[in-house]
Amino acid sequence: IIPSMKRTVPAIRALSIVALLLVAASLGAQTLQDFNKVVDFGATLETLSKEAAAKKPVSTNGRLVVLNGVASSIESLSNDPKQFYVMIELVDGKWHGLQSISLYRCYVLLRGQRFASQVLLHPSNNPPANAVQTNSQLLVVGDVKGVVAAPDGEDVPVVEAYFIRPVE
């Protein structure tokens, strides 16, 4: 080491540590209020489905939602192999005693090549790690886009996904 560098290396290390501490402190300054401005953590498949069924506008005031459920179906919406565009029907349910169950659902839209390697349009017995396929338990982060009428006539919320991953 050059003699003049012997003094600068500890100084650089000290400055690096101070910089890391400042970054860590600023990250810790994020509050629950900041989080709530971006994410509607109270939104669930149940709440979105009930709003849609009651013909209420399904809105999260521009905030993202975090949803979990099972992929009951996956449908390609594009015939162009260069454009990846699929719709997943995400479902969840709630038992009422042992007699009946309420079913909640939404359509999740996935656009873009970043999802193409992750989503399997045809189920596999040996799917790759992190694969999304029919019957996968999923965690979805996305933006509520509105409501559409399903083939059965029920109004169903539509969410455009930003992130999706299977959970086991």
Secondary structure, DSSP 8 states (H G I E B T S, - for coil): --HHHHHHHHHHHHHHHHHHHHHHHHHHT--HHHHHHHB-TT--HHHHHHHHHTT-----TT-EEEEEEEEEEEEE--S-TTS-EEEEEEEEEEEETTTEEEEEEEEEEEESGGGTTTB-SS--SS--TT-B-TT-EEEEEEEEEEEEE-TTS-EEEEEEEEEEEE--
